[in-house]
Amino acid sequence: MQPGKPAFADYASSKAALDALDAALIGLSESLSEAELEAVGDVHGRKQSVSKSLASAIAHAAHHRGEVAQILDEMGVENDFFMAGVSGC
């Protein structure tokens, strides 16, 4: 990315990137053993399991997708941005 330049040329490009990120997170989550998911490490100065870190990352991404969807809604732009990446959508 370049400062001052859009990260993606259009909605389809951004949705494709979100879909790829979602697939990577799902693949990572499914590839880890129970022991690996429950492993604890230091995250911003506090102890946290890998499973909690993954859940936090997914929830954080959903929060930002919701913000984008709200902004687009307020601008009158039809979108499915929030649902992009939600399984089955």
C-alpha positions as protocol buffer text, in pm:
chain_id: "A"
residue {
  index: 1
  type: MET
  ca { x: 0 y: 0 z: 0 }
}
residue {
  index: 2
  type: GLN
  ca { x: 106 y: 353 z: -68 }
}
residue {
  index: 3
  type: PRO
  ca { x: 13 y: 644 z: 158 }
}
residue {
  index: 4
  type: GLY
  ca { x: -277 y: 841 z: 15 }
}
residue {
  index: 5
  type: LYS
  ca { x: -370 y: 566 z: -231 }
}
residue {
  index: 6
  type: PRO
  ca { x: -669 y: 333 z: -193 }
}
residue {
  index: 7
  type: ALA
  ca { x: -572 y: -16 z: -81 }
}
residue {
  index: 8
  type: PHE
  ca { x: -812 y: -168 z: -336 }
}
residue {
  index: 9
  type: ALA
  ca { x: -940 y: -44 z: -669 }
}
residue {
  index: 10
  type: ASP
  ca { x: -1298 y: -149 z: -604 }
}
residue {
  index: 11
  type: TYR
  ca { x: -1536 y: -338 z: -378 }
}
residue {
  index: 12
  type: ALA
  ca { x: -1482 y: -668 z: -560 }
}
residue {
  index: 13
  type: SER
  ca { x: -1107 y: -646 z: -495 }
}
residue {
  index: 14
  type: SER
  ca { x: -1156 y: -569 z: -126 }
}
residue {
  index: 15
  type: LYS
  ca { x: -1410 y: -852 z: -89 }
}
residue {
  index: 16
  type: ALA
  ca { x: -1169 y: -1095 z: -256 }
}
residue {
  index: 17
  type: ALA
  ca { x: -897 y: -991 z: -8 }
}
residue {
  index: 18
  type: LEU
  ca { x: -1138 y: -1034 z: 285 }
}
residue {
  index: 19
  type: ASP
  ca { x: -1240 y: -1377 z: 157 }
}
residue {
  index: 20
  type: ALA
  ca { x: -873 y: -1478 z: 130 }
}
residue {
  index: 21
  type: LEU
  ca { x: -804 y: -1354 z: 484 }
}
residue {
  index: 22
  type: ASP
  ca { x: -1108 y: -1541 z: 617 }
}
residue {
  index: 23
  type: ALA
  ca { x: -996 y: -1860 z: 442 }
}
residue {
  index: 24
  type: ALA
  ca { x: -648 y: -1823 z: 591 }
}
residue {
  index: 25
  type: LEU
  ca { x: -785 y: -1773 z: 945 }
}
residue {
  index: 26
  type: ILE
  ca { x: -1017 y: -2071 z: 909 }
}
residue {
  index: 27
  type: GLY
  ca { x: -736 y: -2284 z: 768 }
}
residue {
  index: 28
  type: LEU
  ca { x: -506 y: -2187 z: 1053 }
}
residue {
  index: 29
  type: SER
  ca { x: -773 y: -2251 z: 1314 }
}
residue {
  index: 30
  type: GLU
  ca { x: -856 y: -2592 z: 1170 }
}
residue {
  index: 31
  type: SER
  ca { x: -490 y: -2693 z: 1139 }
}
residue {
  index: 32
  type: LEU
  ca { x: -402 y: -2636 z: 1505 }
}
residue {
  index: 33
  type: SER
  ca { x: -424 y: -2912 z: 1762 }
}
residue {
  index: 34
  type: GLU
  ca { x: -605 y: -2866 z: 2094 }
}
residue {
  index: 35
  type: ALA
  ca { x: -268 y: -2828 z: 2264 }
}
residue {
  index: 36
  type: GLU
  ca { x: -161 y: -2560 z: 2016 }
}
residue {
  index: 37
  type: LEU
  ca { x: -491 y: -2373 z: 2056 }
}
residue {
  index: 38
  type: GLU
  ca { x: -456 y: -2375 z: 2434 }
}
residue {
  index: 39
  type: ALA
  ca { x: -90 y: -2268 z: 2431 }
}
residue {
  index: 40
  type: VAL
  ca { x: -44 y: -1940 z: 2618 }
}
residue {
  index: 41
  type: GLY
  ca { x: 177 y: -1652 z: 2518 }
}
residue {
  index: 42
  type: ASP
  ca { x: 232 y: -1288 z: 2599 }
}
residue {
  index: 43
  type: VAL
  ca { x: -2 y: -1054 z: 2409 }
}
residue {
  index: 44
  type: HIS
  ca { x: 46 y: -685 z: 2480 }
}
residue {
  index: 45
  type: GLY
  ca { x: 178 y: -761 z: 2827 }
}
residue {
  index: 46
  type: ARG
  ca { x: -83 y: -1018 z: 2931 }
}
residue {
  index: 47
  type: LYS
  ca { x: -108 y: -1394 z: 2903 }
}
residue {
  index: 48
  type: GLN
  ca { x: -353 y: -1521 z: 2642 }
}
residue {
  index: 49
  type: SER
  ca { x: -417 y: -1851 z: 2464 }
}
residue {
  index: 50
  type: VAL
  ca { x: -384 y: -1892 z: 2090 }
}
residue {
  index: 51
  type: SER
  ca { x: -757 y: -1970 z: 2067 }
}
residue {
  index: 52
  type: LYS
  ca { x: -844 y: -1648 z: 2252 }
}
residue {
  index: 53
  type: SER
  ca { x: -609 y: -1451 z: 2028 }
}
residue {
  index: 54
  type: LEU
  ca { x: -772 y: -1594 z: 1714 }
}
residue {
  index: 55
  type: ALA
  ca { x: -1121 y: -1524 z: 1851 }
}
residue {
  index: 56
  type: SER
  ca { x: -1018 y: -1166 z: 1935 }
}
residue {
  index: 57
  type: ALA
  ca { x: -876 y: -1109 z: 1587 }
}
residue {
  index: 58
  type: ILE
  ca { x: -1194 y: -1237 z: 1423 }
}
residue {
  index: 59
  type: ALA
  ca { x: -1418 y: -1026 z: 1648 }
}
residue {
  index: 60
  type: HIS
  ca { x: -1204 y: -717 z: 1587 }
}
residue {
  index: 61
  type: ALA
  ca { x: -1227 y: -764 z: 1210 }
}
residue {
  index: 62
  type: ALA
  ca { x: -1607 y: -804 z: 1234 }
}
residue {
  index: 63
  type: HIS
  ca { x: -1626 y: -481 z: 1433 }
}
residue {
  index: 64
  type: HIS
  ca { x: -1443 y: -288 z: 1160 }
}
residue {
  index: 65
  type: ARG
  ca { x: -1651 y: -449 z: 886 }
}
residue {
  index: 66
  type: GLY
  ca { x: -1959 y: -331 z: 1072 }
}
residue {
  index: 67
  type: GLU
  ca { x: -1821 y: 23 z: 1084 }
}
residue {
  index: 68
  type: VAL
  ca { x: -1759 y: 20 z: 710 }
}
residue {
  index: 69
  type: ALA
  ca { x: -2108 y: -118 z: 643 }
}
residue {
  index: 70
  type: GLN
  ca { x: -2262 y: 154 z: 861 }
}
residue {
  index: 71
  type: ILE
  ca { x: -2073 y: 429 z: 679 }
}
residue {
  index: 72
  type: LEU
  ca { x: -2179 y: 290 z: 342 }
}
residue {
  index: 73
  type: ASP
  ca { x: -2540 y: 260 z: 464 }
}
residue {
  index: 74
  type: GLU
  ca { x: -2534 y: 623 z: 582 }
}
residue {
  index: 75
  type: MET
  ca { x: -2404 y: 726 z: 239 }
}
residue {
  index: 76
  type: GLY
  ca { x: -2685 y: 534 z: 72 }
}
residue {
  index: 77
  type: VAL
  ca { x: -2449 y: 282 z: -85 }
}
residue {
  index: 78
  type: GLU
  ca { x: -2599 y: -65 z: -109 }
}
residue {
  index: 79
  type: ASN
  ca { x: -2351 y: -315 z: 30 }
}
residue {
  index: 80
  type: ASP
  ca { x: -2300 y: -649 z: 195 }
}
residue {
  index: 81
  type: PHE
  ca { x: -1968 y: -548 z: 346 }
}
residue {
  index: 82
  type: PHE
  ca { x: -2052 y: -658 z: 698 }
}
residue {
  index: 83
  type: MET
  ca { x: -2162 y: -1001 z: 578 }
}
residue {
  index: 84
  type: ALA
  ca { x: -1855 y: -1042 z: 357 }
}
residue {
  index: 85
  type: GLY
  ca { x: -1661 y: -1327 z: 508 }
}
residue {
  index: 86
  type: VAL
  ca { x: -1945 y: -1459 z: 721 }
}
residue {
  index: 87
  type: SER
  ca { x: -1971 y: -1828 z: 644 }
}
residue {
  index: 88
  type: GLY
  ca { x: -2241 y: -1897 z: 390 }
}
residue {
  index: 89
  type: CYS
  ca { x: -2285 y: -1535 z: 278 }
}
